[in-house]
Amino acid sequence: MKGYRLNPDKEYVSKIIEGIYRKEGHCPCKVTRDDSTRCPCDEFVNDGICKCKLYVKI
C-alpha cells in the first residue's frame, strides 16, 4: 500500500510473521479468521490501520 512500509524493527517483524504463519495467513491481532483477516487485513487495506504494526507509515 502506498505510503506504508514494513516496520523497520526486523526482530519485531519476524515475530509478527511467525504469528501470521501460525494463524495460516491471518492477522495475528485478529480473533476471527475469515477472508477479511487475511494479511494484509481489510482494515489495513481499506483504512490504513495496521494494529499489529507490521506496516507503518513512511
PDBQT receptor file of N, H, CA, C and O in Angstrom, charges set to zero:
ATOM      1  N   MET A   1       0.850  -1.165   0.000  1.00  0.00    +0.000 N 
ATOM      2  CA  MET A   1       0.000   0.000   0.000  1.00  0.00    +0.000 C 
ATOM      3  C   MET A   1       0.903   1.238   0.000  1.00  0.00    +0.000 C 
ATOM      4  O   MET A   1       1.878   1.307   0.749  1.00  0.00    +0.000 OA
ATOM      5  N   LYS A   2       0.579   2.177  -0.818  1.00  0.00    +0.000 N 
ATOM      6  H   LYS A   2      -0.213   2.122  -1.427  1.00  0.00    +0.000 HD
ATOM      7  CA  LYS A   2       1.399   3.374  -0.965  1.00  0.00    +0.000 C 
ATOM      8  C   LYS A   2       1.388   4.186   0.332  1.00  0.00    +0.000 C 
ATOM      9  O   LYS A   2       0.342   4.385   0.950  1.00  0.00    +0.000 OA
ATOM     10  N   GLY A   3       2.575   4.647   0.727  1.00  0.00    +0.000 N 
ATOM     11  H   GLY A   3       3.425   4.485   0.225  1.00  0.00    +0.000 HD
ATOM     12  CA  GLY A   3       2.695   5.454   1.930  1.00  0.00    +0.000 C 
ATOM     13  C   GLY A   3       3.019   4.642   3.175  1.00  0.00    +0.000 C 
ATOM     14  O   GLY A   3       3.128   5.194   4.270  1.00  0.00    +0.000 OA
ATOM     15  N   TYR A   4       3.172   3.331   3.010  1.00  0.00    +0.000 N 
ATOM     16  H   TYR A   4       3.084   2.883   2.120  1.00  0.00    +0.000 HD
ATOM     17  CA  TYR A   4       3.483   2.449   4.126  1.00  0.00    +0.000 C 
ATOM     18  C   TYR A   4       4.666   1.563   3.763  1.00  0.00    +0.000 C 
ATOM     19  O   TYR A   4       4.973   1.355   2.589  1.00  0.00    +0.000 OA
ATOM     20  N   ARG A   5       5.313   1.051   4.786  1.00  0.00    +0.000 N 
ATOM     21  H   ARG A   5       5.063   1.220   5.739  1.00  0.00    +0.000 HD
ATOM     22  CA  ARG A   5       6.398   0.098   4.587  1.00  0.00    +0.000 C 
ATOM     23  C   ARG A   5       6.389  -0.878   5.758  1.00  0.00    +0.000 C 
ATOM     24  O   ARG A   5       5.677  -0.675   6.742  1.00  0.00    +0.000 OA
ATOM     25  N   LEU A   6       7.179  -1.928   5.646  1.00  0.00    +0.000 N 
ATOM     26  H   LEU A   6       7.757  -2.093   4.847  1.00  0.00    +0.000 HD
ATOM     27  CA  LEU A   6       7.311  -2.844   6.764  1.00  0.00    +0.000 C 
ATOM     28  C   LEU A   6       7.971  -2.116   7.927  1.00  0.00    +0.000 C 
ATOM     29  O   LEU A   6       8.805  -1.234   7.724  1.00  0.00    +0.000 OA
ATOM     30  N   ASN A   7       7.605  -2.478   9.104  1.00  0.00    +0.000 N 
ATOM     31  H   ASN A   7       6.927  -3.194   9.269  1.00  0.00    +0.000 HD
ATOM     32  CA  ASN A   7       8.218  -1.934  10.302  1.00  0.00    +0.000 C 
ATOM     33  C   ASN A   7       9.733  -2.155  10.211  1.00  0.00    +0.000 C 
ATOM     34  O   ASN A   7      10.162  -3.255   9.862  1.00  0.00    +0.000 OA
ATOM     35  N   PRO A   8      10.542  -1.159  10.508  1.00  0.00    +0.000 N 
ATOM     36  CA  PRO A   8      11.995  -1.325  10.391  1.00  0.00    +0.000 C 
ATOM     37  C   PRO A   8      12.610  -2.229  11.455  1.00  0.00    +0.000 C 
ATOM     38  O   PRO A   8      13.767  -2.627  11.322  1.00  0.00    +0.000 OA
ATOM     39  N   ASP A   9      11.868  -2.559  12.503  1.00  0.00    +0.000 N 
ATOM     40  H   ASP A   9      10.928  -2.235  12.611  1.00  0.00    +0.000 HD
ATOM     41  CA  ASP A   9      12.359  -3.436  13.570  1.00  0.00    +0.000 C 
ATOM     42  C   ASP A   9      12.278  -4.888  13.095  1.00  0.00    +0.000 C 
ATOM     43  O   ASP A   9      11.222  -5.518  13.169  1.00  0.00    +0.000 OA
ATOM     44  N   LYS A  10      13.397  -5.407  12.609  1.00  0.00    +0.000 N 
ATOM     45  H   LYS A  10      14.254  -4.896  12.549  1.00  0.00    +0.000 HD
ATOM     46  CA  LYS A  10      13.421  -6.742  11.992  1.00  0.00    +0.000 C 
ATOM     47  C   LYS A  10      13.027  -7.848  12.962  1.00  0.00    +0.000 C 
ATOM     48  O   LYS A  10      12.364  -8.805  12.561  1.00  0.00    +0.000 OA
ATOM     49  N   GLU A  11      13.417  -7.740  14.219  1.00  0.00    +0.000 N 
ATOM     50  H   GLU A  11      13.955  -6.962  14.545  1.00  0.00    +0.000 HD
ATOM     51  CA  GLU A  11      13.057  -8.758  15.217  1.00  0.00    +0.000 C 
ATOM     52  C   GLU A  11      11.547  -8.767  15.444  1.00  0.00    +0.000 C 
ATOM     53  O   GLU A  11      10.937  -9.833  15.528  1.00  0.00    +0.000 OA
ATOM     54  N   TYR A  12      10.946  -7.586  15.544  1.00  0.00    +0.000 N 
ATOM     55  H   TYR A  12      11.442  -6.720  15.476  1.00  0.00    +0.000 HD
ATOM     56  CA  TYR A  12       9.502  -7.467  15.721  1.00  0.00    +0.000 C 
ATOM     57  C   TYR A  12       8.768  -8.030  14.507  1.00  0.00    +0.000 C 
ATOM     58  O   TYR A  12       7.813  -8.792  14.657  1.00  0.00    +0.000 OA
ATOM     59  N   VAL A  13       9.206  -7.661  13.317  1.00  0.00    +0.000 N 
ATOM     60  H   VAL A  13       9.981  -7.041  13.195  1.00  0.00    +0.000 HD
ATOM     61  CA  VAL A  13       8.586  -8.145  12.081  1.00  0.00    +0.000 C 
ATOM     62  C   VAL A  13       8.656  -9.665  12.023  1.00  0.00    +0.000 C 
ATOM     63  O   VAL A  13       7.693 -10.316  11.618  1.00  0.00    +0.000 OA
ATOM     64  N   SER A  14       9.776 -10.227  12.419  1.00  0.00    +0.000 N 
ATOM     65  H   SER A  14      10.559  -9.698  12.747  1.00  0.00    +0.000 HD
ATOM     66  CA  SER A  14       9.930 -11.682  12.425  1.00  0.00    +0.000 C 
ATOM     67  C   SER A  14       8.897 -12.345  13.332  1.00  0.00    +0.000 C 
ATOM     68  O   SER A  14       8.325 -13.373  12.969  1.00  0.00    +0.000 OA
ATOM     69  N   LYS A  15       8.653 -11.766  14.508  1.00  0.00    +0.000 N 
ATOM     70  H   LYS A  15       9.117 -10.931  14.803  1.00  0.00    +0.000 HD
ATOM     71  CA  LYS A  15       7.653 -12.316  15.437  1.00  0.00    +0.000 C 
ATOM     72  C   LYS A  15       6.245 -12.215  14.861  1.00  0.00    +0.000 C 
ATOM     73  O   LYS A  15       5.453 -13.148  14.991  1.00  0.00    +0.000 OA
ATOM     74  N   ILE A  16       5.933 -11.102  14.232  1.00  0.00    +0.000 N 
ATOM     75  H   ILE A  16       6.576 -10.343  14.126  1.00  0.00    +0.000 HD
ATOM     76  CA  ILE A  16       4.607 -10.933  13.639  1.00  0.00    +0.000 C 
ATOM     77  C   ILE A  16       4.420 -11.919  12.489  1.00  0.00    +0.000 C 
ATOM     78  O   ILE A  16       3.352 -12.518  12.360  1.00  0.00    +0.000 OA
ATOM     79  N   ILE A  17       5.431 -12.095  11.661  1.00  0.00    +0.000 N 
ATOM     80  H   ILE A  17       6.298 -11.608  11.766  1.00  0.00    +0.000 HD
ATOM     81  CA  ILE A  17       5.337 -13.039  10.547  1.00  0.00    +0.000 C 
ATOM     82  C   ILE A  17       5.173 -14.462  11.065  1.00  0.00    +0.000 C 
ATOM     83  O   ILE A  17       4.445 -15.253  10.465  1.00  0.00    +0.000 OA
ATOM     84  N   GLU A  18       5.833 -14.802  12.160  1.00  0.00    +0.000 N 
ATOM     85  H   GLU A  18       6.424 -14.160  12.648  1.00  0.00    +0.000 HD
ATOM     86  CA  GLU A  18       5.627 -16.121  12.781  1.00  0.00    +0.000 C 
ATOM     87  C   GLU A  18       4.171 -16.282  13.212  1.00  0.00    +0.000 C 
ATOM     88  O   GLU A  18       3.581 -17.348  13.035  1.00  0.00    +0.000 OA
ATOM     89  N   GLY A  19       3.593 -15.223  13.778  1.00  0.00    +0.000 N 
ATOM     90  H   GLY A  19       4.072 -14.357  13.922  1.00  0.00    +0.000 HD
ATOM     91  CA  GLY A  19       2.183 -15.255  14.182  1.00  0.00    +0.000 C 
ATOM     92  C   GLY A  19       1.262 -15.429  12.992  1.00  0.00    +0.000 C 
ATOM     93  O   GLY A  19       0.278 -16.165  13.072  1.00  0.00    +0.000 OA
ATOM     94  N   ILE A  20       1.566 -14.765  11.894  1.00  0.00    +0.000 N 
ATOM     95  H   ILE A  20       2.365 -14.168  11.829  1.00  0.00    +0.000 HD
ATOM     96  CA  ILE A  20       0.766 -14.905  10.669  1.00  0.00    +0.000 C 
ATOM     97  C   ILE A  20       0.857 -16.344  10.167  1.00  0.00    +0.000 C 
ATOM     98  O   ILE A  20      -0.146 -16.925   9.752  1.00  0.00    +0.000 OA
ATOM     99  N   TYR A  21       2.026 -16.899  10.206  1.00  0.00    +0.000 N 
ATOM    100  H   TYR A  21       2.840 -16.427  10.543  1.00  0.00    +0.000 HD
ATOM    101  CA  TYR A  21       2.222 -18.288   9.780  1.00  0.00    +0.000 C 
ATOM    102  C   TYR A  21       1.418 -19.245  10.660  1.00  0.00    +0.000 C 
ATOM    103  O   TYR A  21       0.754 -20.149  10.153  1.00  0.00    +0.000 OA
ATOM    104  N   ARG A  22       1.479 -19.043  11.994  1.00  0.00    +0.000 N 
ATOM    105  H   ARG A  22       2.019 -18.309  12.406  1.00  0.00    +0.000 HD
ATOM    106  CA  ARG A  22       0.732 -19.908  12.919  1.00  0.00    +0.000 C 
ATOM    107  C   ARG A  22      -0.777 -19.803  12.707  1.00  0.00    +0.000 C 
ATOM    108  O   ARG A  22      -1.512 -20.769  12.913  1.00  0.00    +0.000 OA
ATOM    109  N   LYS A  23      -1.227 -18.620  12.295  1.00  0.00    +0.000 N 
ATOM    110  H   LYS A  23      -0.630 -17.835  12.128  1.00  0.00    +0.000 HD
ATOM    111  CA  LYS A  23      -2.663 -18.417  12.066  1.00  0.00    +0.000 C 
ATOM    112  C   LYS A  23      -3.040 -18.640  10.603  1.00  0.00    +0.000 C 
ATOM    113  O   LYS A  23      -4.084 -18.178  10.141  1.00  0.00    +0.000 OA
ATOM    114  N   GLU A  24      -2.187 -19.345   9.891  1.00  0.00    +0.000 N 
ATOM    115  H   GLU A  24      -1.339 -19.721  10.266  1.00  0.00    +0.000 HD
ATOM    116  CA  GLU A  24      -2.447 -19.743   8.498  1.00  0.00    +0.000 C 
ATOM    117  C   GLU A  24      -2.753 -18.561   7.593  1.00  0.00    +0.000 C 
ATOM    118  O   GLU A  24      -3.680 -18.610   6.785  1.00  0.00    +0.000 OA
ATOM    119  N   GLY A  25      -1.967 -17.497   7.735  1.00  0.00    +0.000 N 
ATOM    120  H   GLY A  25      -1.214 -17.457   8.392  1.00  0.00    +0.000 HD
ATOM    121  CA  GLY A  25      -2.074 -16.345   6.859  1.00  0.00    +0.000 C 
ATOM    122  C   GLY A  25      -2.970 -15.226   7.357  1.00  0.00    +0.000 C 
ATOM    123  O   GLY A  25      -3.112 -14.197   6.696  1.00  0.00    +0.000 OA
ATOM    124  N   HIS A  26      -3.572 -15.424   8.515  1.00  0.00    +0.000 N 
ATOM    125  H   HIS A  26      -3.456 -16.260   9.052  1.00  0.00    +0.000 HD
ATOM    126  CA  HIS A  26      -4.457 -14.393   9.070  1.00  0.00    +0.000 C 
ATOM    127  C   HIS A  26      -3.695 -13.478  10.017  1.00  0.00    +0.000 C 
ATOM    128  O   HIS A  26      -2.699 -13.877  10.621  1.00  0.00    +0.000 OA
ATOM    129  N   CYS A  27      -4.170 -12.260  10.136  1.00  0.00    +0.000 N 
ATOM    130  H   CYS A  27      -4.979 -11.936   9.645  1.00  0.00    +0.000 HD
ATOM    131  CA  CYS A  27      -3.562 -11.267  11.004  1.00  0.00    +0.000 C 
ATOM    132  C   CYS A  27      -3.496 -11.804  12.434  1.00  0.00    +0.000 C 
ATOM    133  O   CYS A  27      -4.505 -12.273  12.961  1.00  0.00    +0.000 OA
ATOM    134  N   PRO A  28      -2.327 -11.743  13.067  1.00  0.00    +0.000 N 
ATOM    135  CA  PRO A  28      -2.198 -12.286  14.416  1.00  0.00    +0.000 C 
ATOM    136  C   PRO A  28      -2.951 -11.498  15.488  1.00  0.00    +0.000 C 
ATOM    137  O   PRO A  28      -3.177 -12.020  16.580  1.00  0.00    +0.000 OA
ATOM    138  N   CYS A  29      -3.341 -10.261  15.203  1.00  0.00    +0.000 N 
ATOM    139  H   CYS A  29      -3.157  -9.838  14.316  1.00  0.00    +0.000 HD
ATOM    140  CA  CYS A  29      -4.062  -9.492  16.221  1.00  0.00    +0.000 C 
ATOM    141  C   CYS A  29      -5.581  -9.559  16.058  1.00  0.00    +0.000 C 
ATOM    142  O   CYS A  29      -6.313  -8.891  16.788  1.00  0.00    +0.000 OA
ATOM    143  N   LYS A  30      -6.046 -10.345  15.123  1.00  0.00    +0.000 N 
ATOM    144  H   LYS A  30      -5.452 -10.888  14.530  1.00  0.00    +0.000 HD
ATOM    145  CA  LYS A  30      -7.484 -10.527  14.940  1.00  0.00    +0.000 C 
ATOM    146  C   LYS A  30      -7.924 -11.840  15.582  1.00  0.00    +0.000 C 
ATOM    147  O   LYS A  30      -7.223 -12.847  15.478  1.00  0.00    +0.000 OA
ATOM    148  N   VAL A  31      -9.067 -11.835  16.237  1.00  0.00    +0.000 N 
ATOM    149  H   VAL A  31      -9.636 -11.018  16.321  1.00  0.00    +0.000 HD
ATOM    150  CA  VAL A  31      -9.583 -13.038  16.893  1.00  0.00    +0.000 C 
ATOM    151  C   VAL A  31     -10.230 -13.965  15.872  1.00  0.00    +0.000 C 
ATOM    152  O   VAL A  31     -10.021 -15.178  15.908  1.00  0.00    +0.000 OA
ATOM    153  N   THR A  32     -11.010 -13.397  14.968  1.00  0.00    +0.000 N 
ATOM    154  H   THR A  32     -11.180 -12.412  14.939  1.00  0.00    +0.000 HD
ATOM    155  CA  THR A  32     -11.706 -14.218  13.973  1.00  0.00    +0.000 C 
ATOM    156  C   THR A  32     -10.792 -14.542  12.805  1.00  0.00    +0.000 C 
ATOM    157  O   THR A  32      -9.800 -13.856  12.559  1.00  0.00    +0.000 OA
ATOM    158  N   ARG A  33     -11.141 -15.588  12.103  1.00  0.00    +0.000 N 
ATOM    159  H   ARG A  33     -11.946 -16.146  12.303  1.00  0.00    +0.000 HD
ATOM    160  CA  ARG A  33     -10.409 -15.970  10.890  1.00  0.00    +0.000 C 
ATOM    161  C   ARG A  33     -11.410 -16.071   9.751  1.00  0.00    +0.000 C 
ATOM    162  O   ARG A  33     -12.192 -17.019   9.672  1.00  0.00    +0.000 OA
ATOM    163  N   ASP A  34     -11.372 -15.090   8.880  1.00  0.00    +0.000 N 
ATOM    164  H   ASP A  34     -10.737 -14.320   8.944  1.00  0.00    +0.000 HD
ATOM    165  CA  ASP A  34     -12.197 -15.112   7.672  1.00  0.00    +0.000 C 
ATOM    166  C   ASP A  34     -11.441 -14.343   6.587  1.00  0.00    +0.000 C 
ATOM    167  O   ASP A  34     -10.308 -13.908   6.798  1.00  0.00    +0.000 OA
ATOM    168  N   ASP A  35     -12.063 -14.183   5.451  1.00  0.00    +0.000 N 
ATOM    169  H   ASP A  35     -12.983 -14.536   5.279  1.00  0.00    +0.000 HD
ATOM    170  CA  ASP A  35     -11.374 -13.515   4.342  1.00  0.00    +0.000 C 
ATOM    171  C   ASP A  35     -10.927 -12.096   4.686  1.00  0.00    +0.000 C 
ATOM    172  O   ASP A  35      -9.935 -11.612   4.140  1.00  0.00    +0.000 OA
ATOM    173  N   SER A  36     -11.646 -11.427   5.584  1.00  0.00    +0.000 N 
ATOM    174  H   SER A  36     -12.451 -11.820   6.028  1.00  0.00    +0.000 HD
ATOM    175  CA  SER A  36     -11.297 -10.041   5.920  1.00  0.00    +0.000 C 
ATOM    176  C   SER A  36     -10.079  -9.942   6.837  1.00  0.00    +0.000 C 
ATOM    177  O   SER A  36      -9.532  -8.853   7.012  1.00  0.00    +0.000 OA
ATOM    178  N   THR A  37      -9.641 -11.070   7.429  1.00  0.00    +0.000 N 
ATOM    179  H   THR A  37     -10.085 -11.955   7.287  1.00  0.00    +0.000 HD
ATOM    180  CA  THR A  37      -8.499 -11.032   8.346  1.00  0.00    +0.000 C 
ATOM    181  C   THR A  37      -7.225 -11.611   7.743  1.00  0.00    +0.000 C 
ATOM    182  O   THR A  37      -6.213 -11.725   8.434  1.00  0.00    +0.000 OA
ATOM    183  N   ARG A  38      -7.263 -11.977   6.469  1.00  0.00    +0.000 N 
ATOM    184  H   ARG A  38      -8.085 -11.884   5.908  1.00  0.00    +0.000 HD
ATOM    185  CA  ARG A  38      -6.031 -12.424   5.799  1.00  0.00    +0.000 C 
ATOM    186  C   ARG A  38      -5.094 -11.240   5.705  1.00  0.00    +0.000 C 
ATOM    187  O   ARG A  38      -5.511 -10.133   5.365  1.00  0.00    +0.000 OA
ATOM    188  N   CYS A  39      -3.832 -11.473   6.006  1.00  0.00    +0.000 N 
ATOM    189  H   CYS A  39      -3.494 -12.373   6.282  1.00  0.00    +0.000 HD
ATOM    190  CA  CYS A  39      -2.842 -10.399   5.975  1.00  0.00    +0.000 C 
ATOM    191  C   CYS A  39      -2.453 -10.078   4.528  1.00  0.00    +0.000 C 
ATOM    192  O   CYS A  39      -2.142 -10.998   3.772  1.00  0.00    +0.000 OA
ATOM    193  N   PRO A  40      -2.461  -8.827   4.127  1.00  0.00    +0.000 N 
ATOM    194  CA  PRO A  40      -2.873  -7.665   4.890  1.00  0.00    +0.000 C 
ATOM    195  C   PRO A  40      -4.390  -7.629   5.038  1.00  0.00    +0.000 C 
ATOM    196  O   PRO A  40      -5.124  -7.822   4.068  1.00  0.00    +0.000 OA
ATOM    197  N   CYS A  41      -4.846  -7.383   6.245  1.00  0.00    +0.000 N 
ATOM    198  H   CYS A  41      -4.250  -7.226   7.033  1.00  0.00    +0.000 HD
ATOM    199  CA  CYS A  41      -6.276  -7.443   6.554  1.00  0.00    +0.000 C 
ATOM    200  C   CYS A  41      -7.042  -6.293   5.890  1.00  0.00    +0.000 C 
ATOM    201  O   CYS A  41      -6.459  -5.294   5.467  1.00  0.00    +0.000 OA
ATOM    202  N   ASP A  42      -8.356  -6.464   5.814  1.00  0.00    +0.000 N 
ATOM    203  H   ASP A  42      -8.830  -7.275   6.158  1.00  0.00    +0.000 HD
ATOM    204  CA  ASP A  42      -9.206  -5.436   5.195  1.00  0.00    +0.000 C 
ATOM    205  C   ASP A  42      -9.100  -4.095   5.912  1.00  0.00    +0.000 C 
ATOM    206  O   ASP A  42      -9.170  -3.044   5.275  1.00  0.00    +0.000 OA
ATOM    207  N   GLU A  43      -8.932  -4.126   7.230  1.00  0.00    +0.000 N 
ATOM    208  H   GLU A  43      -8.875  -4.980   7.747  1.00  0.00    +0.000 HD
ATOM    209  CA  GLU A  43      -8.820  -2.872   7.979  1.00  0.00    +0.000 C 
ATOM    210  C   GLU A  43      -7.611  -2.066   7.505  1.00  0.00    +0.000 C 
ATOM    211  O   GLU A  43      -7.685  -0.842   7.392  1.00  0.00    +0.000 OA
ATOM    212  N   PHE A  44      -6.519  -2.740   7.233  1.00  0.00    +0.000 N 
ATOM    213  H   PHE A  44      -6.459  -3.734   7.325  1.00  0.00    +0.000 HD
ATOM    214  CA  PHE A  44      -5.337  -2.038   6.728  1.00  0.00    +0.000 C 
ATOM    215  C   PHE A  44      -5.543  -1.594   5.287  1.00  0.00    +0.000 C 
ATOM    216  O   PHE A  44      -5.240  -0.451   4.944  1.00  0.00    +0.000 OA
ATOM    217  N   VAL A  45      -6.048  -2.469   4.449  1.00  0.00    +0.000 N 
ATOM    218  H   VAL A  45      -6.294  -3.398   4.728  1.00  0.00    +0.000 HD
ATOM    219  CA  VAL A  45      -6.234  -2.152   3.033  1.00  0.00    +0.000 C 
ATOM    220  C   VAL A  45      -7.223  -1.000   2.858  1.00  0.00    +0.000 C 
ATOM    221  O   VAL A  45      -6.990  -0.099   2.052  1.00  0.00    +0.000 OA
ATOM    222  N   ASN A  46      -8.323  -1.027   3.608  1.00  0.00    +0.000 N 
ATOM    223  H   ASN A  46      -8.512  -1.759   4.263  1.00  0.00    +0.000 HD
ATOM    224  CA  ASN A  46      -9.369  -0.018   3.429  1.00  0.00    +0.000 C 
ATOM    225  C   ASN A  46      -9.122   1.269   4.205  1.00  0.00    +0.000 C 
ATOM    226  O   ASN A  46      -9.425   2.358   3.717  1.00  0.00    +0.000 OA
ATOM    227  N   ASP A  47      -8.568   1.148   5.424  1.00  0.00    +0.000 N 
ATOM    228  H   ASP A  47      -8.322   0.264   5.821  1.00  0.00    +0.000 HD
ATOM    229  CA  ASP A  47      -8.462   2.311   6.310  1.00  0.00    +0.000 C 
ATOM    230  C   ASP A  47      -7.034   2.715   6.652  1.00  0.00    +0.000 C 
ATOM    231  O   ASP A  47      -6.823   3.750   7.284  1.00  0.00    +0.000 OA
ATOM    232  N   GLY A  48      -6.039   1.907   6.240  1.00  0.00    +0.000 N 
ATOM    233  H   GLY A  48      -6.210   1.066   5.726  1.00  0.00    +0.000 HD
ATOM    234  CA  GLY A  48      -4.649   2.221   6.546  1.00  0.00    +0.000 C 
ATOM    235  C   GLY A  48      -4.274   1.995   8.000  1.00  0.00    +0.000 C 
ATOM    236  O   GLY A  48      -3.307   2.574   8.497  1.00  0.00    +0.000 OA
ATOM    237  N   ILE A  49      -5.056   1.136   8.694  1.00  0.00    +0.000 N 
ATOM    238  H   ILE A  49      -5.841   0.666   8.291  1.00  0.00    +0.000 HD
ATOM    239  CA  ILE A  49      -4.795   0.866  10.109  1.00  0.00    +0.000 C 
ATOM    240  C   ILE A  49      -4.225  -0.541  10.254  1.00  0.00    +0.000 C 
ATOM    241  O   ILE A  49      -4.898  -1.527   9.952  1.00  0.00    +0.000 OA
ATOM    242  N   CYS A  50      -2.990  -0.624  10.713  1.00  0.00    +0.000 N 
ATOM    243  H   CYS A  50      -2.444   0.177  10.958  1.00  0.00    +0.000 HD
ATOM    244  CA  CYS A  50      -2.346  -1.913  10.969  1.00  0.00    +0.000 C 
ATOM    245  C   CYS A  50      -2.119  -2.008  12.474  1.00  0.00    +0.000 C 
ATOM    246  O   CYS A  50      -1.138  -1.480  12.998  1.00  0.00    +0.000 OA
ATOM    247  N   LYS A  51      -3.035  -2.683  13.162  1.00  0.00    +0.000 N 
ATOM    248  H   LYS A  51      -3.832  -3.112  12.736  1.00  0.00    +0.000 HD
ATOM    249  CA  LYS A  51      -2.974  -2.748  14.620  1.00  0.00    +0.000 C 
ATOM    250  C   LYS A  51      -1.766  -3.521  15.132  1.00  0.00    +0.000 C 
ATOM    251  O   LYS A  51      -1.274  -3.238  16.224  1.00  0.00    +0.000 OA
ATOM    252  N   CYS A  52      -1.285  -4.478  14.373  1.00  0.00    +0.000 N 
ATOM    253  H   CYS A  52      -1.684  -4.707  13.485  1.00  0.00    +0.000 HD
ATOM    254  CA  CYS A  52      -0.126  -5.245  14.842  1.00  0.00    +0.000 C 
ATOM    255  C   CYS A  52       1.188  -4.536  14.520  1.00  0.00    +0.000 C 
ATOM    256  O   CYS A  52       2.256  -5.003  14.913  1.00  0.00    +0.000 OA
ATOM    257  N   LYS A  53       1.114  -3.418  13.811  1.00  0.00    +0.000 N 
ATOM    258  H   LYS A  53       0.245  -3.039  13.491  1.00  0.00    +0.000 HD
ATOM    259  CA  LYS A  53       2.284  -2.586  13.467  1.00  0.00    +0.000 C 
ATOM    260  C   LYS A  53       3.289  -3.281  12.557  1.00  0.00    +0.000 C 
ATOM    261  O   LYS A  53       4.474  -2.949  12.565  1.00  0.00    +0.000 OA
ATOM    262  N   LEU A  54       2.813  -4.249  11.770  1.00  0.00    +0.000 N 
ATOM    263  H   LEU A  54       1.850  -4.519  11.763  1.00  0.00    +0.000 HD
ATOM    264  CA  LEU A  54       3.673  -4.851  10.768  1.00  0.00    +0.000 C 
ATOM    265  C   LEU A  54       4.007  -3.804   9.692  1.00  0.00    +0.000 C 
ATOM    266  O   LEU A  54       5.138  -3.704   9.217  1.00  0.00    +0.000 OA
ATOM    267  N   TYR A  55       2.978  -3.036   9.332  1.00  0.00    +0.000 N 
ATOM    268  H   TYR A  55       2.059  -3.117   9.717  1.00  0.00    +0.000 HD
ATOM    269  CA  TYR A  55       3.142  -1.948   8.365  1.00  0.00    +0.000 C 
ATOM    270  C   TYR A  55       3.057  -0.618   9.112  1.00  0.00    +0.000 C 
ATOM    271  O   TYR A  55       2.182  -0.423   9.956  1.00  0.00    +0.000 OA
ATOM    272  N   VAL A  56       3.966   0.281   8.793  1.00  0.00    +0.000 N 
ATOM    273  H   VAL A  56       4.677   0.122   8.107  1.00  0.00    +0.000 HD
ATOM    274  CA  VAL A  56       3.986   1.610   9.411  1.00  0.00    +0.000 C 
ATOM    275  C   VAL A  56       4.048   2.668   8.313  1.00  0.00    +0.000 C 
ATOM    276  O   VAL A  56       4.520   2.408   7.207  1.00  0.00    +0.000 OA
ATOM    277  N   LYS A  57       3.566   3.860   8.638  1.00  0.00    +0.000 N 
ATOM    278  H   LYS A  57       3.183   4.071   9.537  1.00  0.00    +0.000 HD
ATOM    279  CA  LYS A  57       3.608   4.952   7.670  1.00  0.00    +0.000 C 
ATOM    280  C   LYS A  57       5.032   5.375   7.396  1.00  0.00    +0.000 C 
ATOM    281  O   LYS A  57       5.898   5.319   8.270  1.00  0.00    +0.000 OA
ATOM    282  N   ILE A  58       5.259   5.798   6.170  1.00  0.00    +0.000 N 
ATOM    283  H   ILE A  58       4.556   5.844   5.460  1.00  0.00    +0.000 HD
ATOM    284  CA  ILE A  58       6.591   6.288   5.782  1.00  0.00    +0.000 C 
ATOM    285  C   ILE A  58       6.742   7.703   6.314  1.00  0.00    +0.000 C 
ATOM    286  O   ILE A  58       7.783   8.329   6.114  1.00  0.00    +0.000 OA
TER     287      ILE A  58
